[in-house]
Each structure stands twice: as structure tokens, then as C-alpha cells.
Amino acid sequence: MRIGIMGGTFDPIHNGHLMLGEYAYQQFHLDEVWYMPNGNPPHKSNPEIRKDLQDRAEMTRLAIEEIPYFRLCTYEMDRKKTSYSYQTMEYFKETYPQDEFYFIIGADSLFNLETWKCPERLLKTAVILAAYRDDAGAPKEMRRQITYLKEKYACDIRLLRTPVMPVSSSEIRQMIRGGETEDLPIPKKVADYIDLNRLYQVSEHDGNNT
């Protein structure tokens, strides 16, 4: 199978995450897209990240449950240790040798990929799909960065075209705290879960996930 990997804290998961997975699925003829909440992300220092893991996982499950080719992957959330992408992808590649993996990242991640832990090992495990917003074509800077990474690491990086959708989890949390609960860019089931469990109220933590 051809499997896309969408990792993130998903705090909360929003329509932009779902759109990204859908476009990857369509453009690269994937069989499945795995949404993988991260329980111990190395770039997040907020101690509440682990505490709220079950809420984030449940919101992810609710958001994707009616899409047959989307799947909740609990591998990283089940780990107690810090989760590094290269370790996760090496595990997948070893455990599912018959499958081909596509690791989905945003434009920002493309430019800071070399700051990640062992990027040379990550780039050997999967095709990297670098998303860009199709408002003016793929920026020349992205193409130059892809050429640079390909030449340095002998890896496979491809552009993933997506519509413009300016939304982030941090903005959604701020909207909810400000009392804006109508027409949020999140699935209704996720909105209902947030309301039922009173998530992201003023007394809750204020992370910086996007």
C-alpha cells in the first residue's frame, strides 16, 4: 500500500489538517492516510501536551471516522519517550516492508528539516510531500530547497499542491476562549466534543500548536 503519514499535536485537529490529507491522498494516489497524534513531541515543552493526549486523540478519531481511507495511528501516543520522526518512520519501514510511505510536511518544515533529529535517516524512510498553498504557484525558494536536499541526501521530495486555508490550532483555541464557537473551521463532531468537555476554556493551558 501507499500510506501517507500526517503527524501533529492536533490541539485541536481542524479542517486544514483534513484538507491536507485529502489532497495528498488524491494527488499521490495513496491507499491510506494515517493521522498520528504526537504524545511527546521534541519541539513542544508544554507539560500539558501529554496530559491532554487522550482528548487530542479522540478529537482526531472523531474528525476522520467517516473517511474510510483515513486512519488513527496511535504509535507515537503510546510511547513514553520523546518521539522523533526518524525513529517512527524507521519503525514503520521495518514493520511494514511491503508498503511505501509518504511523509507529509508543510512549507516551513521543508526549510528547517535539517534542524530535526537525524534528518538523513528520516529522508531514507519515505517520500517527503512538501505542501504549498496554490495561490501563486510553488515558490521558487521551495524548489531550490528541494533541489538542495535531494542533492545532499539523495532523497525523494515532491511538492503537494493545496488550496489556501489560513487556519491554525492556536487561532482556534483563541477563538473558543474568546467565546467564538460558531462556524469554527473544525468538524462538527470535534466542536461538539470540545463543547461537551469544556476544552480550551480560559483556565486551560495555552499551547502554541499550529
C-alpha positions in Angstrom: 0.0 0.0 0.0 0.9 3.6 -0.4 0.5 5.3 3.0 0.6 8.9 3.9 1.7 10.0 7.4 0.2 13.1 8.9 1.8 13.8 12.3 1.0 16.6 14.7 -0.3 17.5 18.1 -3.8 18.2 16.7 -4.8 20.5 19.5 -7.4 20.6 18.1 -7.4 18.9 14.7 -9.0 21.2 12.1 -10.3 21.3 8.5 -6.9 22.3 7.3 -5.4 19.1 8.6 -8.1 17.1 6.9 -7.8 19.0 3.6 -4.0 18.4 3.6 -4.6 14.6 4.0 -7.3 14.6 1.3 -5.1 16.4 -1.2 -2.2 14.1 -0.5 -4.5 11.1 -0.9 -5.8 12.4 -4.3 -2.6 13.7 -5.9 -0.4 10.8 -5.0 -2.9 8.0 -5.3 -2.5 6.9 -1.7 -4.3 4.0 -0.2 -4.5 5.4 3.3 -3.5 8.4 5.3 -2.5 7.8 8.9 -3.2 10.7 11.3 -0.7 10.3 14.1 -1.1 12.4 17.3 2.3 13.0 18.9 2.4 12.4 22.7 5.9 13.6 23.3 7.0 16.0 20.6 10.6 17.2 21.0 9.7 20.7 19.9 6.9 21.2 22.4 7.9 22.0 26.0 4.4 22.4 27.4 3.8 19.7 30.1 0.1 19.7 29.3 0.8 18.1 25.9 1.0 14.7 27.4 -1.9 15.3 29.8 -4.3 16.2 27.0 -3.3 13.4 24.8 -6.5 11.4 25.1 -8.6 14.4 24.2 -6.4 15.1 21.2 -6.6 11.5 20.1 -10.3 11.3 20.5 -10.8 14.6 18.5 -8.7 13.1 15.8 -10.7 9.9 15.8 -14.0 11.8 15.6 -12.7 14.0 12.8 -11.7 11.1 10.5 -14.0 8.3 11.4 -16.3 8.7 8.4 -13.5 8.9 5.9 -12.7 5.2 5.0 -9.1 5.9 3.9 -8.1 8.0 6.9 -6.8 6.1 9.9 -5.9 7.0 13.5 -2.3 5.8 14.2 -1.5 5.6 18.0 2.1 4.5 17.7 3.6 7.8 19.0 0.9 8.5 21.5 1.5 5.1 23.1 5.2 5.7 23.6 6.5 7.1 26.9 9.7 8.6 25.3 10.1 11.6 23.2 9.0 10.8 19.6 11.4 11.6 16.8 10.1 11.4 13.3 13.1 9.4 12.0 12.6 6.7 14.7 8.9 6.5 13.9 9.4 6.2 10.2 12.2 3.7 10.6 9.9 1.6 12.7 7.1 1.8 10.1 9.5 0.9 7.3 10.8 -2.1 9.2 7.4 -3.3 10.4 5.6 -2.8 7.0 8.3 -3.5 4.4 5.7 -4.2 1.7 4.3 -0.6 2.0 5.5 2.7 0.6 5.4 5.7 3.0 4.8 9.3 2.2 5.7 11.8 5.0 3.6 14.9 4.8 5.1 18.2 5.9 4.4 21.9 5.5 6.5 24.5 3.7 8.0 25.7 6.9 9.2 22.2 7.8 10.8 21.9 4.4 13.2 24.8 5.3 14.0 23.7 8.8 14.2 19.9 8.1 17.9 19.9 8.7 17.4 21.0 12.3 15.3 17.9 13.0 16.9 14.9 14.8 18.8 12.8 12.2 17.3 14.2 9.0 19.5 12.0 6.9 17.8 8.9 8.4 14.3 10.3 8.1 14.8 11.1 4.4 15.7 7.5 3.7 12.4 6.1 5.0 9.8 7.8 2.9 8.8 10.1 0.0 8.6 13.6 1.5 5.5 15.6 0.4 6.0 19.3 1.0 2.8 21.2 0.9 2.4 24.6 -0.6 -0.6 26.9 -0.9 -1.6 27.2 -4.5 -2.3 30.9 -4.7 0.7 31.9 -6.9 2.3 28.6 -7.8 5.1 26.9 -5.9 7.6 29.4 -4.6 11.0 29.3 -6.3 12.5 29.1 -2.8 10.8 25.8 -2.2 12.0 24.3 -5.5 15.5 25.5 -4.7 15.4 23.9 -1.2 14.1 20.6 -2.6 16.9 20.6 -5.2 19.4 21.2 -2.4 18.1 18.5 -0.1 17.9 16.0 -3.0 21.5 16.6 -4.0 22.7 16.4 -0.4 20.7 13.4 0.8 19.8 11.6 -2.3 16.1 11.6 -1.2 12.7 11.9 -2.9 10.9 15.1 -2.1 7.8 16.2 -4.1 5.5 19.2 -4.0 2.0 18.8 -2.7 -0.4 21.5 -4.0 -3.2 22.6 -1.7 -5.7 25.5 -1.6 -5.2 28.5 0.6 -6.7 27.8 4.0 -5.3 30.2 6.7 -6.2 28.3 9.9 -4.2 27.1 12.8 -5.0 25.2 16.0 -3.7 28.1 18.2 -6.1 30.5 16.5 -9.0 28.1 17.0 -8.2 27.8 20.7 -8.0 31.6 21.0 -11.4 31.9 19.2 -13.0 29.4 21.6 -11.6 31.3 24.7 -13.0 34.5 23.3 -16.4 33.0 23.0 -16.4 32.4 19.3 -18.0 29.0 18.9 -20.0 29.4 15.7 -18.6 28.4 12.3 -15.2 27.2 13.6 -13.1 25.6 10.9 -13.3 22.2 12.6 -15.6 19.2 12.0 -18.9 19.4 13.9 -18.1 16.2 15.9 -14.9 17.9 17.1 -16.7 21.1 18.0 -19.3 19.1 20.0 -16.6 17.2 21.8 -14.8 20.4 22.7 -18.1 21.9 24.0 -19.0 18.8 26.0 -15.7 18.6 27.7 -15.2 22.3 28.0 -11.8 22.3 26.4 -9.8 25.4 25.7 -11.5 27.5 28.4 -9.6 30.4 29.9 -8.4 28.2 32.7 -6.9 25.7 30.3 -3.3 25.7 29.0 -2.4 27.9 26.1 0.0 25.9 23.9 1.4 27.1 20.5 0.4 24.2 18.2 -0.4 25.1 14.6 
